[in-house]
Structures are given as structure tokens and as C-alpha cells.
Amino acid sequence: MNRLLLTVLALVAATGLWAGRPIDALLERMSPGLSEKMEIIIETADSDYFELVAGKAKPTIKANNTISAAVGINWYLKYNCGRHVCWNNLRPELPDALPAIAKNERHSTTLALRYYLNYCTHSYSMAFWDWERWEKEIDWMALHGINMPLAVTGSEPLWRNVLRTLGYPEEKITDFVAGPGFQAWWLMNNLEGWGGPNPDAYYVRQEALQKKIVARMRELGIEPVFAGYSGMVPHDAASTIGLDVAESGKWMSYMRPAFLQPSSKDFARVAKVYYDELEKLYGKTKYYSMDPFHEGAKAKGVDIAAAGKTIMKAMKDANPQAVWVIQGWRSNPRLDMIEGLEKGDLLALDLHAETEPIWNGRGFAGHDWLFCMLHNFGGNIGLYGRINTLADDLGNAAEASPQLKGIGLTPEGIETNPVVYELMCELPWRGGHVDADSWVSAYARARYGHTTDKVEKAWSLLQNSLYNCPRGNTQQGTLESLFCARPADKVVKASAWAQPKPYYDHADVLAAARLFVDQAKLFKGCKNYEYDMVDVVRQVVADKARDVAAQFGAAATAGDSTAYALQSRRFLALLDLQDRLLGTVPDFRLGTWLQAARNCSKDPAEKDRFEWNARVQITTWGNRAAADRGKLHDYAHREWQGLLADFYRPRWQKWFDSRLANWGKDVKIDFYAEEEPWTLQKNHYSPDPVGDPATVAAEVLDAAIKI
């Protein structure tokens, strides 16, 4: 195919003007001309399936709908072409000549619902995405079988329209709506206004963006999950617009929105305004997400059972075919709220089922549910997963519970640990069970295009160490890097709710890293290999720093200032190595995050506001009260180049200097006073990688071992 035609095809696919089938447009976005190289046959069937068909002139895939066909395409690309579509490589380069399909291969599933995203993901990972990034993510969803993602972009203009219609004062609306870095906790009824106010242009941007997102999802056969109405109103709604509300108190020092009493005559009226405005902007959907009593929201004086029925009625009045999607997390959903609701009208997300399942405990009062994997908290960086248990847990749940209707990916942050998400997305098409050893071996070959015995050995070491968090260990995400922790002599974790104890042998990770570095020359130019190699070496450096931290802690206990000084220098040397290593990959650079934030506007003052959102979220998270008393500081810490050098290192340096200068005395540092100035800075961080990943990884690994 000539260069001019390829250019035209790329332009047509990029602009969304493709006149053919949605599945062909997806192929063209993946690689111009790909729709001409493959044959996709979509036919009616009783359940979701795809089939790779052998003996055809072109690679041929049959499926029952667009999403199943997309899964088949992804399966073919992985296991026939050795091209893995993943967050660090969303548009892999494909071979000019596609390999033939050697034998027929059919996969089907009765797990028809595949949910994606957490409210937190929209802030911790997606807060500053533009359409280009969203377009790639929606294609990723289709290729991985997702057919019901949480779609809450554009909630700002929706709520502005609702409050205007209700007569809420215009000047107060901007104080109610949160900034882009903190939308999730506003939508979950945790806080008002933090990170705002947002400029008018931002409301316009978000509305246009959501309309594109929803249109593309529907084009591909993906049903968006909208935020429904469960009673949230501004905390002063009683005094400003006369609504009968229950106060919800505070969350981490922030004023919560009030809760509109379901028994109030106003509830149906306000809910109708909400659903009418939602439909005007983005249309109707089958699924509405609502969590009225999330994470400790007060419900004093509220008839919980009546609340459930009222919320359900308001949703059904807006769309009789709608289903209420509710998060299963801690005490949510309250059983007395959902017990009286009709079966089939509610779908529960067992949000953390891979670690703390609800379905086989108190359950969901007989309602349908999804087996979800939460996996990531705060968008933190670190190798972590439960591959060996996941390999069977979904299948076991399906066999035990007829109410299980599918799966969900519900991470607080994405773009880390692609292996566990790949496994989770494949499980429904593999009957819920896999042989973990065989699957990981095949994954390595699919991810890099080829493999070696040493690379497979490296993955076996990772699978059975970092990626084998044992049953009974209920930690929230990865074992955290201590570089990112507020300094102390006895430091064991970075965030308040983390697990401080390693569950794996550091030697296994070191051995895997050595194998990755040793084999790097055989995978030169492979983005996926370079990303994984850097990530594994990063883990080695972080683990070594944990060991060194234990040694300066022991020196402090022993009162040995000489040993303390030595160990503090070792710790800082490791931190410097980590910063250099992570600079080789754009995914691990602070500049990538900050540039996306600044790109949300063309106005310099607005750019600064969005950058402030981005900087605060990953450091102090909140104001002084939230950061210190609420313990939210470093909850969303990131082990990123630039952040290590300019935020975490000065914090540790000040601690070490103060301790040694005042040896034998108590040292107290106002860390928030040290941290806040960095959040207000505007110094530039480049997203562009520096250095060859293989060369730097080898040098850093060697240096870290010697420190």
C-alpha cells in the first residue's frame, strides 16, 4: 500500500470520519491499512464469543458483536503477532505482513458484563486527559472486552446546569464544584470545591470531551455508566434554596455536600432536574452509579430502606430500563438499603474481591454482582499483584454464585502493572481458570514478540514473589517506596493506610532484574521490554532503600551517629540513582503529568491553576488539616523522575541534616511547611526521556548493589 494512501487512511481514522463499520475504524486507528489486511465477520449468537479462523487468505476473526471482535483482534495481535497493546504502548508497531492463523481457536464467555474504572481513577490517572488520550483508552477498553466503563467526565457542566435550574446562587456554584485533580471525591460526596474554582472555558472543554467519549463508546457497543442521582446537594442547600437536607458532616476536614432527605417532597423534583439535564447533555444510559453513604457519610435520621427505594424510583422514572450500579466497599452497600429492591434492578461491584471479597461473606442480598479487582491505590508506583490466586478465584466464584454476571477492573490508578490487568481481562474468555505458570510464560512472549529462557525465568521469579501476594494479606496495593515517605527514623510506609511488611524475598526481584538487564540487547527497541526492565530495576532500588532505612533506624536506636550518617548517605545515593533510572522512560517522568495538566488550557493563569492541582494531588493531597490531621499527605505519592529529585530528596536531606545536627535531641519538622512551597512552583519538568534505558538500567543496578 503506497505512502499517500496510508497517510489518507491515518487522517480519516484520526478524525473519526471513517464511513465503514466501527470495528474497521478501530483497526485503522490501530494501524492505517489494517482493516484491509484482516477480515472481521460479525454474526448473531446467544453469548459473547470470538473465533480465530484458520485457512483464510487474510487473518479472519468471527464474533457476535463489535466488542467480542475487538477482543479477538487483541488476542490475535498478542498471540500471533507478538504485539501487546498496553498503557505504555497503546499503538504498537505492527508487522507489514500479518502472520496467518495456524489453527481455529474459539473463546466464549457467559460473564457478559465487564466493568471498568473507579471514581478515583478519573482523578488519579485521567484528571488531565485530552481527546487524543481518551480515544486510545476507549480502544484499549474495546480490545480488552470492557463494555460498561464508568463515564463521569463532564460532570462539572452537568452540575452547573442542575444548580442553575434549582436557583442556587451563581457565585456559589464555582465554590461547590471541585478542581480536576479532586473531582472523584466531590462526586463521591466527600468534599466540595477543593482544587477549584474552574474557569468557564474548562466547563466548555469538559462537556465537549464527554460528548466525544460517550459517542465513541456507543459507536463501539460500549454502554457508559453515568453518575446517577442519590441525594447530593451543596452543604448550604437548606439556607440558600430551601431544601430539606441531612447534614453529612466533614471528611478529612473538608465540608461534605449535604444529603437531600429521600422522604422530602423535594427529592423527586431535584432528581428529575438532574436526570433531565444529564439526558440533555449526554443522553440516557442503562447503568447509573450511585453510592449515597460512601466512606462514612453520616445518615443520622435517614430511613435507609426508604432511601434505597426513593433513589431507585427516581432513576426508574428517568429510565425504566435502568440498573443501579453500587460499589461494594467496606459497609457499602448497606443491606437494609438494598434488601427491598427488585432483583435485576441493582448490580453490585465487589470492589476489592481479589483481596477482601464481600460476595462470600455478607453478600449483596441476592442481587447480581461483579467480581472486581481493585489492585492499585492512589496511583502509586510499584510491582504488585495476586496472579496465582486470580488464576482460579474468578472461576471458583462463578461456580459458587449464580448471581455473578461478570468482572470489573476498579483501580484507583492505572498505567502500572499491565500483567495483572491482562490476566483479569482474559479470565472471562478462559472459563475463569488458567494455569498461572503457562499463562505468564505466554504473556512474556506476547508482550515482547519473542522470549528467551532467561526472560521466562525472570517472569517466573516475579510471578512467585511480587506478583504472588498471599491470601490473608489485605494490604492496599504495592509495598510502598520509602523514598516517597515523610522522613522518620522508623519509617516503614509512605501513606497512612499502607501495609508496611514485605511479603516477598528481595533476592528474587534482584535476580529477575539481573536477567532483564542481561537479555536487554536481544530486545533493543522493544518499548514493552524497556518499560518492564526499568520497572523491575526500580523495584530493586526501592527494596534496597528499605533495607538501608532499617539500618539507619537501628543506628538511631543504638545512638550511633557515625553509622546513622553513613546509612543516610547510602539512602540518598540510592534515591539519586532512582531518579536517573526513571528519567529514561516517559511513563515515569513527572513532566508527563504536569504537561498534561498545563495543556488543559491556553490561558497562563489557568495553566498555573491546573498545574497546582496536579502538584498538590501527588504530594500534600489537601490543605494542612487534610494532609496532617487527615493523614492524606503522600497518599497519591508517585516514584517519578523529577519528583524524587526536587520534592522527596530535599525532604529527606532536611531530616538527616537536622537529626545529625541535633544528635541526642528530639527533632520535629513542620513537613507541610516544607512541602507546600513546591506545590506553588511553576518550574518546568520535561516529559522527554533522557538516556538509553538498557544502558542506564545496567549502570544503576550495578551501582545500587554496590552501595
Secondary structure, DSSP 8 states (H G I E B T S, - for coil): --HHHHHHHHHHHHHT---S-HHHHHHHHHSTTHHHH-EEEE---SSEEEEEE-S-SS-EEEESSHHHHHHHHHHHHHHTT----BTTBSS----SS-----S-EEEEES--EEEE--HHHHHHTTTT--HHHHHHHHHHHHHTT--EEB--TTHHHHHHHHHHHHT--HHHHHHHS--GGGHHHHHTTS-SSTT----HHHHHHHHHHHHHHHHHHHHHT---EEE--SSEE-TTHHHHH---EE---EETTEE--EEE-TTSTHHHHHHHHHHHHHHHHH---SEEE--TTGGG---TT--HHHHHHHHHHHHHHH-TT-EEEEEEBTTBS-HHHHTTS-TTSEEEEETTTTTS-STTTTTTTT-EEEEEE---STT------BHHHHHHHHHHHHHH-TTEEEEEE--SS-SS-HHHHHHHHHGGGGTT---HHHHHHHHHHHHHSS--HHHHHHHHHHHTTTTB--TT----SS---GGGS---TT---SSTT---S--S-HHHHHHHHHHHHHHGGGGTT-HHHHHHHHHHHHHHHHHHHHHHHHHHHHHHHHT-HHHHHHHHHHHHHHHHHHHHHHTTSGGGBHHHHHHHHHTT-SSHHHHHHHHHHHHHHTTT-S-HIIIIIS--TTTT----BTHIIIIIHHHHHHHHHHHHHTTTS-----HHHHHHHHHT-------S--S-HHHHHHHHHHHHHH-
